[in-house]
Amino acid sequence: MVKLNNIFISLILTFLLAISISNITLADKGSISPWPISLSQDSQRAIIMHNFTEEVLILGAELKADKDTYVLEFIPFPSQPEVKLAIGDPFKEIERLMAEEKGIEIIDSEIFKGGSAKTMPVEMKLSEKIGLHDVTVVKVNDISGFIDWVKDFFNKKGIDILSDLNSLYRNVEDYVNRGINYFVFDYVTVKTETRLIEPLIYRFKSDKIYYPLKTSNIIGGEGVIDLIFICPGSFPERDYFPISKDREIIFEVSNSSRIYIDEIEKIYPEAKDFFSKIEKLYVQVMRYSETYNFQTDFFYDPNKLDPRPYIWEQEFFLGYILKPAEEDYKRSLFYSYPNLTDFEYEVYKTIFTSKSLEGLVPKEVNLVNITLKKQLDTSLAENFGRAIIEDFNIKNEREYEIGNLWIPEIEGKLSKRTPIITLISRDRVGSLDKVFYVSRIGFNMNKTKALVYLEEVTNGMQRNSYLLLLARKSWQDKWEILEIYKS
């Protein structure tokens, strides 16, 4: 596979850098309107978690219609789900994690060819108002009585059914015939402007990773589906989607990265309980972007997941391909090219010229020409994020010479030819009144945050140390000192 876009899932995505958040949305539901109008479901998103026996599905969608209407959305499930309203904005949090902490990237498209009835035809299992959602959970035992149930549902709300329900009937019949007979009906109001439907969380028993695709056929048209997986392993390349009988399925798959319970709890507060028996978890994304005309749903055996991260690796003539990696691959990548980079020098330049450090950093600085060997406690990840702490600790396991790339003159602070930074050898530290040490720079995944350790030594004895957090909105913006922590 050839990787065409370096899309940082800010997702996914200012996710990914090439795709904005507004282009990606939430999850797969079939929608029924009581009037024959045009609905559009341009994009879908789902967060899918699996622990080998249960699944958590966090869904939402953007819907709009050509006139104001009521819509009964439905989602089929292989077993009766628990339904809860999501706390906060789980999609915004997973987007931030994938962009800043995990470095998730999407590739270009690759083609893959893809019991007996009870007395009641439709059993109502739950009817509850959850936030702005009017949620009903039913079990369909006899498809012949289902359409009457839908008509009665709208009639009780004082709404006459004018739409043709044949496509709904055929879709539900297909699921029931395959043994999927639990459905969640979500009664919502759809306006002419695009409306973001607040996410719901569904937890249900399933030995397969499941996502309903065929319900999208009711609305039809084209759109984007982003499936964000948090699972006990990675989907191997070319082995993530069942073969379709009638058509090719085009999906894109990302690399994967470790994700931790404390990070997941910001998305799903019950994550610790849900993943109590799972040792390692990975986040990964799949994307579909074509016509909604699915021949099958997404089913995948979680036992086939690879318990390793998958990374992009460049191969001669082949571009970038996905390959499994060891957990320590980030350290291996860094040690293959440990030299100081222009990114780091930009941060150093900001530190020694920033007005935020006036009074702490003098106009003329004696800087030791060796970086500090320094390790930060992993508990600081709660404040700064795991990615930046991990990057800092890998880079500062050893000392490195700062070297000749340092910029000794900063135009505008003193005259153009006045060196305000003097690099000194370590053996001169005791002969000078005041010297400074710096660490290597730790970055988050999309290099919008930087962390550096600065140490001031006076008379070879007294030490003051500072941890500096810098930030910028994008690579085009200048670094600014965000926080100063005195150690």
Rosetta blueprint (number, residue, H / E / L):
1 M L
2 V L
3 K L
4 L L
5 N L
6 N L
7 I E
8 F E
9 I L
10 S L
11 L L
12 I L
13 L L
14 T L
15 F L
16 L L
17 L L
18 A L
19 I L
20 S L
21 I H
22 S H
23 N H
24 I L
25 T E
26 L L
27 A L
28 D L
29 K L
30 G E
31 S E
32 I E
33 S L
34 P L
35 W L
36 P L
37 I L
38 S L
39 L E
40 S E
41 Q L
42 D L
43 S E
44 Q E
45 R E
46 A E
47 I E
48 I E
49 M E
50 H E
51 N L
52 F L
53 T L
54 E E
55 E E
56 V E
57 L E
58 I E
59 L E
60 G E
61 A E
62 E E
63 L E
64 K E
65 A E
66 D L
67 K L
68 D L
69 T E
70 Y E
71 V E
72 L E
73 E E
74 F E
75 I E
76 P E
77 F E
78 P L
79 S L
80 Q L
81 P L
82 E E
83 V E
84 K E
85 L E
86 A L
87 I L
88 G L
89 D L
90 P H
91 F H
92 K H
93 E H
94 I H
95 E H
96 R H
97 L H
98 M H
99 A H
100 E H
101 E H
102 K H
103 G L
104 I L
105 E E
106 I E
107 I L
108 D L
109 S L
110 E E
111 I E
112 F E
113 K L
114 G L
115 G L
116 S L
117 A L
118 K L
119 T L
120 M L
121 P L
122 V E
123 E E
124 M E
125 K E
126 L E
127 S E
128 E E
129 K E
130 I E
131 G L
132 L L
133 H E
134 D E
135 V E
136 T E
137 V E
138 V E
139 K E
140 V E
141 N L
142 D L
143 I H
144 S H
145 G H
146 F H
147 I H
148 D H
149 W H
150 V H
151 K H
152 D H
153 F H
154 F H
155 N H
156 K H
157 K L
158 G L
159 I L
160 D L
161 I L
162 L L
163 S L
164 D L
165 L L
166 N H
167 S H
168 L H
169 Y H
170 R H
171 N H
172 V H
173 E H
174 D H
175 Y H
176 V H
177 N H
178 R L
179 G L
180 I L
181 N L
182 Y E
183 F E
184 V E
185 F E
186 D E
187 Y E
188 V E
189 T E
190 V E
191 K L
192 T L
193 E L
194 T L
195 R E
196 L E
197 I E
198 E E
199 P E
200 L E
201 I E
202 Y E
203 R E
204 F E
205 K E
206 S L
207 D L
208 K L
209 I E
210 Y E
211 Y E
212 P L
213 L L
214 K L
215 T L
216 S H
217 N H
218 I H
219 I H
220 G L
221 G L
222 E E
223 G E
224 V E
225 I E
226 D E
227 L E
228 I E
229 F E
230 I E
231 C E
232 P L
233 G L
234 S E
235 F L
236 P L
237 E L
238 R L
239 D L
240 Y L
241 F L
242 P L
243 I L
244 S L
245 K L
246 D L
247 R L
248 E L
249 I E
250 I E
251 F E
252 E E
253 V E
254 S E
255 N E
256 S E
257 S E
258 R E
259 I E
260 Y L
261 I H
262 D H
263 E H
264 I H
265 E L
266 K L
267 I L
268 Y L
269 P L
270 E L
271 A H
272 K H
273 D H
274 F H
275 F L
276 S L
277 K L
278 I L
279 E L
280 K L
281 L E
282 Y E
283 V E
284 Q E
285 V E
286 M E
287 R E
288 Y E
289 S E
290 E E
291 T E
292 Y L
293 N L
294 F L
295 Q L
296 T L
297 D L
298 F E
299 F E
300 Y E
301 D L
302 P H
303 N H
304 K H
305 L L
306 D E
307 P L
308 R L
309 P L
310 Y E
311 I E
312 W E
313 E E
314 Q E
315 E E
316 F L
317 F L
318 L L
319 G E
320 Y E
321 I E
322 L E
323 K E
324 P E
325 A L
326 E L
327 E L
328 D L
329 Y H
330 K H
331 R H
332 S H
333 L H
334 F H
335 Y H
336 S L
337 Y L
338 P L
339 N L
340 L L
341 T L
342 D H
343 F H
344 E H
345 Y H
346 E H
347 V H
348 Y H
349 K H
350 T H
351 I H
352 F H
353 T H
354 S L
355 K H
356 S H
357 L H
358 E E
359 G L
360 L L
361 V E
362 P L
363 K L
364 E L
365 V E
366 N E
367 L E
368 V E
369 N L
370 I E
371 T L
372 L L
373 K L
374 K L
375 Q L
376 L L
377 D L
378 T H
379 S H
380 L H
381 A H
382 E H
383 N H
384 F H
385 G L
386 R H
387 A H
388 I H
389 I H
390 E H
391 D H
392 F H
393 N H
394 I H
395 K H
396 N L
397 E L
398 R L
399 E L
400 Y L
401 E E
402 I L
403 G L
404 N L
405 L L
406 W L
407 I L
408 P L
409 E L
410 I L
411 E E
412 G L
413 K L
414 L E
415 S L
416 K L
417 R L
418 T L
419 P L
420 I L
421 I E
422 T E
423 L E
424 I E
425 S L
426 R H
427 D H
428 R H
429 V H
430 G H
431 S H
432 L L
433 D L
434 K E
435 V E
436 F E
437 Y E
438 V E
439 S L
440 R L
441 I L
442 G E
443 F E
444 N L
445 M L
446 N L
447 K L
448 T L
449 K E
450 A E
451 L E
452 V E
453 Y E
454 L E
455 E E
456 E E
457 V E
458 T E
459 N L
460 G L
461 M L
462 Q E
463 R E
464 N E
465 S E
466 Y E
467 L E
468 L E
469 L E
470 L E
471 A E
472 R L
473 K L
474 S L
475 W L
476 Q L
477 D L
478 K L
479 W L
480 E E
481 I E
482 L E
483 E E
484 I E
485 Y E
486 K E
487 S L
